[in-house]
Amino acid sequence: MKVFRNYFYNAGYQVLAMVLPLITSPYITRVLGKSGVGINSFTNSLIQYFVLIGSIGIGLYGNREVAFVRDDRKKLSQTFWEVAILKIVTVVLAYGAFLLFLLFYHKYRSYMLLQSVYIIAAGVDISWLFMGLEDFKKTVIRNTFVKVLSVILIFTFVKSASDTGTYILILGGSILFGNLTLWPYLRKTLVAIDWSELNILRHLRPAVILFVPQIAIQVYLVLNKTMLGLMIGSDYSGFFDRSDNIVKLILSLATATGTVMLPHVANAFSKGDNKRVKYYLSESFDFVSCLTVPLTFGLAALAIKFAPWFYGAEFKPVGYAMMLESAVILLIGWSNVIGQQYMLPTNQIKSYSTSVIMGAIVNMIANVPLIYLLGLQGAVLATVLSELAVTFYQLWKIRNQVNYRELFINLPKYLIAGVVMFLVVFKINSIQRFSVGTMLLQAVIGAVIYTVALLLLRPTILKKIRVILKDFRARK
């Protein structure tokens, strides 16, 4: 039940993380316009490279290392300080590299300096400690506080297109403040250590090994926005960012399982319980498939009318981009299960790294010709192709470790239910005037159709849900 409790902690926060941008995004796009939104998107895509350099993969590495030693408070405390100090040092070096970059890059310099708050925030982020301890309540409370604070500040201080800098500072400053709020919890979590026994450098090599796939991930997370900004203008970087934000917000409902399951699987693996590890993989993969199929088809059905209604008429291109990009919800859901929930905690780092490097290579190769030929849609198509490469490579690498039938046994049923749902909702969406009421109605109709279809098709996940509900009632 701990896994489910932690998942619902994370999923509950992800729902909040979805709702709050739904409140602020229409306001921001109308106040800042496509120019202000584009400047924020483009400059943030540049700053994320320095955040990446400073973090050197410590988020995932620290999470995993804490999970390995969490039963020994002395080892836990020593490991934490070694990893935390290493990260602070690398972030300071990254900030130095950023200042050097500004000597040569002059466009949007003032906005870049405001965006650099993200680099500082990365240096004091210790959420990986509490994730490794499976203490998700603290990080959820922190994240909720940050989101609510940023919303209040945005509506208070962002009033016109000239407030783009203020908007950037609010977003970065809220994250920095939120990260600092976790530090007081250390007093109850850690014990005193002998500082002379710290061996900081022992973490450098394994963290760097995990850093390699993080570089690749970052490439195809922000490269599209960077290249769109350089090739056809920052407005298109903003269009892609608006589409990507909605897709990733919806996707976060599924990837919440990754944050929960990584330390759980790592702990089982450290105890040699390989049977339990495989069980977690198959159960999580099936659950994510069941969840991401309707999310994919549902967003695709609503996207074309949703985007201009939500963001404003000048953001109409976002709708077509969002419809195409919705395919990555299913693909990233799968790669999150295989990569972060299975490969990483079982020390298959080389295979995981290769998969994301392959995705980055596909993205880089595809981006230039596709953006040149198709513009915004080309960047989205490059993203879908890169996620296909990642997912299929990971599936191929674990072919001798898992039973494919167990992973995909229910997928045809989910797809049938999803396609039926899409056809009905897309038709309704095409003939109705879009509004909050019609959107909610279409979402409810889609959910009912998908649920009824599953009840008729009877995938095995229904039995598991009944067992969980029965266990929950018994505990009450």
C-alpha positions as CSV (number, residue, x, y, z in Angstrom):
1,M,0.0,0.0,0.0
2,K,3.0,2.3,0.5
3,V,3.6,2.4,-3.2
4,F,0.0,3.4,-3.9
5,R,0.0,6.0,-1.2
6,N,3.2,7.6,-2.6
7,Y,1.8,7.4,-6.1
8,F,-1.4,9.2,-5.0
9,Y,0.7,11.8,-3.2
10,N,2.6,12.5,-6.4
11,A,-0.5,12.1,-8.7
12,G,-2.4,14.5,-6.4
13,Y,0.4,17.1,-6.7
14,Q,0.5,16.5,-10.5
15,V,-3.2,17.2,-10.7
16,L,-2.6,20.5,-8.9
17,A,0.4,21.1,-11.2
18,M,-2.0,20.7,-14.1
19,V,-4.8,22.9,-12.7
20,L,-2.6,25.9,-11.8
21,P,-1.1,26.4,-15.3
22,L,-4.6,26.1,-16.7
23,I,-5.3,29.2,-14.6
24,T,-2.2,31.2,-15.4
25,S,-1.4,30.2,-19.0
26,P,-4.4,31.9,-20.7
27,Y,-3.6,35.0,-18.7
28,I,0.1,35.0,-19.5
29,T,-0.3,34.4,-23.2
30,R,-2.8,37.3,-23.5
31,V,-0.7,39.7,-21.3
32,L,2.8,38.9,-22.6
33,G,1.7,38.0,-26.1
34,K,3.5,35.5,-28.4
35,S,6.7,37.7,-28.2
36,G,7.0,37.6,-24.4
37,V,6.1,34.0,-24.2
38,G,8.6,33.2,-26.9
39,I,11.4,35.2,-25.2
40,N,10.8,33.3,-22.0
41,S,10.7,29.9,-23.8
42,F,13.9,30.6,-25.8
43,T,16.0,32.0,-23.0
44,N,14.9,29.3,-20.6
45,S,15.9,26.7,-23.2
46,L,19.4,28.2,-23.1
47,I,19.6,28.4,-19.4
48,Q,18.6,24.7,-19.0
49,Y,21.9,23.6,-20.5
50,F,23.8,25.3,-17.6
51,V,21.3,23.8,-15.1
52,L,22.1,20.4,-16.6
53,I,25.8,20.9,-16.4
54,G,25.6,22.0,-12.8
55,S,23.3,19.1,-11.8
56,I,25.5,16.4,-13.5
57,G,22.8,13.7,-13.1
58,I,22.7,14.0,-9.3
59,G,18.9,14.1,-9.1
60,L,18.6,10.4,-10.2
61,Y,22.0,9.4,-8.8
62,G,21.3,10.8,-5.3
63,N,17.8,9.3,-5.3
64,R,19.2,5.9,-6.0
65,E,22.2,6.1,-3.6
66,V,19.9,7.2,-0.8
67,A,17.6,4.2,-1.5
68,F,20.6,1.9,-1.2
69,V,21.7,3.2,2.3
70,R,18.5,4.5,3.8
71,D,18.3,1.8,6.5
72,D,21.6,3.0,8.0
73,R,21.3,6.6,9.2
74,K,25.1,7.1,9.5
75,K,25.7,6.0,6.0
76,L,22.7,7.9,4.8
77,S,24.0,11.1,6.4
78,Q,27.5,10.7,5.0
79,T,26.2,9.9,1.5
80,F,23.9,12.9,1.6
81,W,26.6,15.4,2.5
82,E,29.0,14.0,0.0
83,V,26.5,14.2,-2.9
84,A,25.1,17.6,-1.8
85,I,28.6,19.2,-1.6
86,L,29.5,17.8,-4.9
87,K,26.4,19.3,-6.5
88,I,27.1,22.7,-4.9
89,V,30.6,22.7,-6.4
90,T,29.5,21.7,-9.9
91,V,26.7,24.3,-9.8
92,V,29.2,27.1,-8.9
93,L,31.3,25.9,-11.9
94,A,28.3,25.9,-14.1
95,Y,27.4,29.5,-13.1
96,G,30.9,30.6,-13.9
97,A,30.5,29.0,-17.4
98,F,27.2,30.9,-17.8
99,L,28.8,34.2,-17.0
100,L,31.6,33.4,-19.6
101,F,28.8,32.6,-22.1
102,L,27.3,36.0,-21.6
103,L,30.6,37.7,-22.7
104,F,30.0,36.3,-26.2
105,Y,26.2,36.1,-26.4
106,H,24.5,39.6,-26.1
107,K,20.9,39.0,-27.3
108,Y,18.4,38.9,-24.4
109,R,21.2,39.4,-21.9
110,S,19.0,40.9,-19.2
111,Y,16.5,38.1,-19.5
112,M,19.3,35.5,-19.4
113,L,20.6,36.9,-16.1
114,L,17.1,36.7,-14.6
115,Q,16.8,33.1,-15.9
116,S,20.1,32.2,-14.1
117,V,18.1,32.0,-10.8
118,Y,17.3,28.5,-12.1
119,I,21.0,27.6,-11.9
120,I,21.2,28.7,-8.2
121,A,18.0,26.9,-7.4
122,A,19.5,23.7,-8.8
123,G,22.4,24.0,-6.4
124,V,20.2,23.9,-3.3
125,D,17.7,21.3,-4.5
126,I,17.8,18.3,-2.1
127,S,14.5,16.8,-3.1
128,W,16.4,13.7,-4.2
129,L,17.1,12.9,-0.5
130,F,13.4,12.7,0.4
131,M,12.5,10.8,-2.8
132,G,15.2,8.2,-2.0
133,L,13.7,7.9,1.5
134,E,10.2,7.6,-0.1
135,D,9.1,10.5,2.0
136,F,7.1,12.1,-0.8
137,K,4.8,14.1,1.6
138,K,7.6,16.7,2.1
139,T,8.4,17.2,-1.5
140,V,4.7,17.3,-2.5
141,I,4.0,20.0,0.2
142,R,7.1,22.0,-1.0
143,N,6.0,21.7,-4.7
144,T,2.4,22.7,-3.9
145,F,3.6,25.7,-2.0
146,V,5.9,26.8,-4.8
147,K,3.1,26.5,-7.4
148,V,0.5,28.4,-5.4
149,L,3.1,31.1,-4.5
150,S,4.1,31.6,-8.2
151,V,0.4,31.9,-9.2
152,I,-0.3,34.6,-6.6
153,L,2.8,36.5,-7.6
154,I,2.0,36.3,-11.3
155,F,-1.5,37.7,-11.0
156,T,-0.1,40.4,-8.6
157,F,2.9,41.7,-10.6
158,V,2.6,40.6,-14.2
159,K,0.3,43.2,-15.9
160,S,1.7,44.0,-19.3
161,A,4.1,42.8,-22.0
162,S,6.8,44.9,-20.3
163,D,6.6,42.5,-17.3
164,T,8.3,39.6,-19.2
165,G,11.4,39.9,-16.9
166,T,9.2,40.0,-13.8
167,Y,7.4,36.8,-15.0
168,I,10.8,35.0,-15.5
169,L,12.0,36.1,-12.1
170,I,8.8,34.9,-10.3
171,L,9.1,31.4,-11.9
172,G,12.8,31.0,-11.0
173,G,12.6,32.7,-7.6
174,S,9.6,30.5,-6.5
175,I,11.6,27.4,-7.3
176,L,14.7,28.7,-5.4
177,F,12.6,29.6,-2.4
178,G,10.8,26.2,-2.5
179,N,14.1,24.3,-2.6
180,L,15.4,26.2,0.4
181,T,12.3,25.2,2.5
182,L,13.4,21.5,2.5
183,W,16.7,22.2,4.3
184,P,15.2,22.6,7.8
185,Y,14.0,18.9,7.6
186,L,17.6,17.7,7.6
187,R,17.9,18.1,11.4
188,K,15.4,15.3,11.9
189,T,16.5,13.2,9.0
190,L,20.3,13.0,9.4
191,V,22.8,12.4,12.2
192,A,26.1,14.0,13.0
193,I,29.0,12.9,10.9
194,D,32.8,13.1,10.9
195,W,33.5,15.6,8.2
196,S,37.0,14.4,7.8
197,E,35.6,11.0,6.6
198,L,33.7,12.5,3.6
199,N,34.8,11.2,0.3
200,I,33.1,13.5,-2.2
201,L,35.0,12.5,-5.3
202,R,33.9,8.9,-5.1
203,H,30.5,10.0,-6.4
204,L,31.9,12.0,-9.3
205,R,32.4,9.1,-11.8
206,P,29.0,7.3,-11.2
207,A,27.2,10.7,-11.3
208,V,28.9,11.6,-14.5
209,I,27.9,8.2,-16.0
210,L,24.3,9.1,-15.2
211,F,25.0,12.6,-16.5
212,V,25.5,11.3,-20.0
213,P,21.9,10.3,-20.5
214,Q,20.8,13.5,-18.8
215,I,22.6,15.5,-21.5
216,A,20.9,13.5,-24.1
217,I,17.5,13.9,-22.5
218,Q,18.0,17.6,-22.2
219,V,19.0,17.8,-25.8
220,Y,15.7,16.6,-27.0
221,L,13.7,18.4,-24.3
222,V,14.9,21.9,-25.1
223,L,16.8,21.6,-28.5
224,N,13.6,22.0,-30.4
225,K,12.8,25.3,-28.7
226,T,16.4,26.5,-29.2
227,M,16.5,25.6,-32.9
228,L,13.0,27.0,-33.6
229,G,14.1,30.2,-32.0
230,L,17.3,30.3,-34.0
231,M,15.9,29.1,-37.3
232,I,12.4,30.8,-37.6
233,G,12.0,33.1,-34.6
234,S,11.4,33.0,-30.9
235,D,7.6,33.2,-31.5
236,Y,7.7,29.6,-32.7
237,S,9.8,28.6,-29.7
238,G,6.9,29.9,-27.7
239,F,4.3,27.9,-29.8
240,F,6.3,24.7,-29.2
241,D,6.6,25.5,-25.5
242,R,2.9,26.0,-25.1
243,S,2.1,22.6,-26.8
244,D,4.9,20.9,-24.9
245,N,3.7,22.3,-21.5
246,I,0.2,20.8,-21.9
247,V,1.5,17.5,-23.1
248,K,4.0,17.2,-20.3
249,L,1.4,18.3,-17.7
250,I,-0.9,15.5,-18.8
251,L,2.0,13.1,-19.0
252,S,3.1,13.8,-15.4
253,L,0.1,11.8,-14.2
254,A,1.8,8.7,-15.6
255,T,5.4,9.6,-14.9
256,A,4.5,10.1,-11.2
257,T,4.9,6.3,-11.0
258,G,8.6,6.7,-11.9
259,T,9.4,8.9,-8.9
260,V,7.6,6.5,-6.6
261,M,8.9,3.2,-8.1
262,L,12.7,4.0,-8.6
263,P,13.6,3.9,-4.9
264,H,11.3,0.9,-4.3
265,V,12.8,-1.1,-7.1
266,A,16.4,-0.1,-6.1
267,N,15.7,-1.3,-2.5
268,A,14.4,-4.6,-3.8
269,F,17.3,-5.0,-6.1
270,S,19.8,-4.3,-3.4
271,K,18.3,-7.1,-1.4
272,G,18.6,-9.5,-4.4
273,D,14.8,-9.9,-4.8
274,N,14.8,-10.0,-8.6
275,K,11.4,-11.7,-8.7
276,R,9.9,-8.7,-7.0
277,V,11.7,-6.3,-9.4
278,K,10.2,-8.1,-12.4
279,Y,6.8,-8.0,-10.8
280,Y,7.0,-4.2,-10.2
281,L,8.0,-3.8,-13.9
282,S,5.1,-5.7,-15.4
283,E,2.5,-4.2,-13.0
284,S,3.8,-0.6,-13.6
285,F,4.0,-1.0,-17.4
286,D,0.4,-2.3,-17.6
287,F,-0.9,0.5,-15.3
288,V,0.9,3.2,-17.3
289,S,-0.4,1.7,-20.6
290,C,-4.0,1.8,-19.2
291,L,-3.6,5.4,-18.2
292,T,-1.6,6.9,-21.1
293,V,-3.8,5.5,-23.9
294,P,-6.9,7.5,-23.0
295,L,-4.7,10.5,-22.2
296,T,-3.1,10.3,-25.6
297,F,-6.3,9.9,-27.6
298,G,-8.2,12.4,-25.4
299,L,-5.7,15.2,-25.9
300,A,-5.5,14.5,-29.7
301,A,-9.3,14.7,-29.9
302,L,-9.5,18.1,-28.2
303,A,-6.3,19.8,-29.2
304,I,-7.2,21.7,-32.4
305,K,-10.0,23.7,-30.8
306,F,-8.6,23.8,-27.3
307,A,-5.3,25.7,-28.1
308,P,-6.8,28.9,-29.6
309,W,-9.6,28.9,-27.1
310,F,-7.2,28.5,-24.2
311,Y,-4.2,30.6,-25.3
312,G,-5.8,33.1,-27.6
313,A,-6.3,33.3,-31.4
314,E,-2.7,34.1,-32.2
315,F,-1.7,30.7,-30.7
316,K,-3.8,28.7,-33.2
317,P,-0.7,26.8,-34.6
318,V,-0.3,25.3,-31.1
319,G,-3.4,23.1,-31.6
320,Y,-2.1,21.2,-34.6
321,A,1.3,20.8,-32.8
322,M,-0.4,19.5,-29.7
323,M,-2.5,16.9,-31.6
324,L,0.7,15.4,-33.2
325,E,2.7,15.7,-30.0
326,S,0.1,13.8,-27.9
327,A,1.6,10.6,-29.3
328,V,4.6,11.0,-26.9
329,I,2.4,10.6,-23.9
330,L,2.2,6.8,-24.5
331,L,5.9,6.6,-25.6
332,I,7.4,8.5,-22.7
333,G,5.1,6.6,-20.3
334,W,6.6,3.4,-21.5
335,S,10.2,4.6,-21.6
336,N,9.8,6.0,-18.1
337,V,8.8,2.6,-16.8
338,I,11.5,0.7,-18.6
339,G,14.3,3.3,-18.2
340,Q,13.8,5.0,-14.8
341,Q,11.8,2.3,-13.0
342,Y,13.8,-0.7,-14.2
343,M,17.1,0.0,-15.9
344,L,18.4,2.6,-13.5
345,P,17.6,0.9,-10.2
346,T,19.0,-2.4,-11.6
347,N,22.3,-0.8,-12.6
348,Q,21.7,-1.1,-16.4
349,I,23.0,2.4,-16.8
350,K,24.8,1.8,-20.0
351,S,21.7,0.5,-21.8
352,Y,19.7,3.4,-20.4
353,S,22.3,5.9,-21.5
354,T,22.5,4.5,-25.0
355,S,18.7,4.7,-25.4
356,V,18.5,8.4,-24.6
357,I,21.7,9.2,-26.5
358,M,20.0,7.5,-29.5
359,G,16.9,9.6,-29.0
360,A,19.0,12.8,-28.9
361,I,20.9,11.8,-32.1
362,V,17.6,11.1,-33.9
363,N,16.3,14.5,-32.7
364,M,19.3,16.4,-33.8
365,I,19.4,14.7,-37.2
366,A,15.7,15.1,-37.8
367,N,15.3,18.7,-36.5
368,V,17.1,20.7,-39.1
369,P,15.5,19.2,-42.3
370,L,12.0,18.8,-40.6
371,I,12.0,22.4,-39.2
372,Y,13.2,23.7,-42.6
373,L,10.4,21.8,-44.5
374,L,7.6,21.8,-42.0
375,G,8.4,24.5,-39.4
376,L,6.7,24.0,-36.1
377,Q,5.2,20.7,-37.1
378,G,8.7,19.5,-38.1
379,A,10.0,20.1,-34.6
380,V,7.1,18.2,-33.1
381,L,7.6,15.3,-35.6
382,A,11.3,15.2,-34.6
383,T,10.2,14.9,-31.0
384,V,7.9,12.0,-31.7
385,L,10.6,10.2,-33.8
386,S,13.2,10.6,-31.0
387,E,10.8,9.2,-28.4
388,L,10.1,6.2,-30.7
389,A,13.8,5.6,-30.9
390,V,14.2,5.6,-27.1
391,T,11.3,3.4,-26.4
392,F,12.0,0.7,-29.0
393,Y,15.7,0.5,-28.1
394,Q,14.8,0.0,-24.4
395,L,12.3,-2.7,-25.3
396,W,14.9,-4.4,-27.5
397,K,17.6,-4.3,-24.7
398,I,15.3,-6.0,-22.1
399,R,14.0,-8.7,-24.5
400,N,15.9,-11.5,-22.7
401,Q,14.9,-10.2,-19.2
402,V,11.2,-9.9,-19.4
403,N,8.2,-11.6,-21.0
404,Y,6.8,-9.3,-23.6
405,R,3.4,-11.0,-23.4
406,E,3.1,-9.9,-19.7
407,L,3.9,-6.3,-20.7
408,F,1.6,-6.0,-23.6
409,I,-1.2,-8.5,-22.8
410,N,-3.8,-5.8,-22.3
411,L,-2.5,-3.2,-24.8
412,P,-4.9,-4.2,-27.7
413,K,-7.9,-3.8,-25.4
414,Y,-6.6,-0.4,-24.3
415,L,-6.1,0.7,-27.9
416,I,-9.5,-0.4,-29.0
417,A,-11.1,1.5,-26.1
418,G,-8.9,4.5,-26.9
419,V,-9.7,4.6,-30.6
420,V,-13.5,4.4,-30.0
421,M,-13.2,7.2,-27.4
422,F,-11.2,9.3,-29.8
423,L,-13.7,8.9,-32.7
424,V,-16.6,9.9,-30.6
425,V,-15.0,12.9,-28.8
426,F,-13.3,14.2,-32.0
427,K,-16.6,14.2,-33.8
428,I,-18.4,16.0,-31.0
429,N,-15.5,18.5,-30.7
430,S,-15.7,19.3,-34.4
431,I,-19.4,20.2,-34.4
432,Q,-19.7,21.9,-31.0
433,R,-18.6,25.5,-30.1
434,F,-15.7,25.1,-27.7
435,S,-16.1,26.3,-24.1
436,V,-15.4,25.2,-20.5
437,G,-18.7,23.4,-20.4
438,T,-18.3,21.5,-23.7
439,M,-14.7,20.6,-22.8
440,L,-15.8,19.1,-19.5
441,L,-18.7,17.3,-21.2
442,Q,-16.4,15.8,-23.9
443,A,-13.9,14.8,-21.2
444,V,-16.7,13.0,-19.2
445,I,-18.1,11.4,-22.3
446,G,-14.6,10.2,-23.3
447,A,-13.9,8.8,-19.8
448,V,-17.3,7.0,-19.7
449,I,-16.7,5.5,-23.2
450,Y,-13.2,4.3,-22.2
451,T,-14.4,2.8,-18.9
452,V,-17.4,1.0,-20.4
453,A,-15.2,-0.4,-23.2
454,L,-12.7,-1.7,-20.7
455,L,-15.5,-3.3,-18.7
456,L,-16.7,-5.1,-21.9
457,L,-13.1,-6.1,-23.0
458,R,-12.1,-7.2,-19.4
459,P,-8.4,-6.5,-19.3
460,T,-6.6,-8.2,-16.3
461,I,-6.0,-4.8,-14.6
462,L,-9.7,-4.9,-13.5
463,K,-9.0,-7.8,-11.2
464,K,-6.0,-6.0,-9.7
465,I,-8.1,-2.9,-9.1
466,R,-10.8,-5.0,-7.3
467,V,-8.1,-6.6,-5.1
468,I,-6.7,-3.1,-4.2
469,L,-10.1,-1.7,-3.4
470,K,-10.9,-4.8,-1.3
471,D,-7.7,-4.4,0.6
472,F,-8.3,-0.7,1.1
473,R,-11.8,-1.3,2.5
474,A,-10.4,-4.0,4.9
475,R,-7.8,-1.5,6.2
476,K,-10.6,1.0,6.9
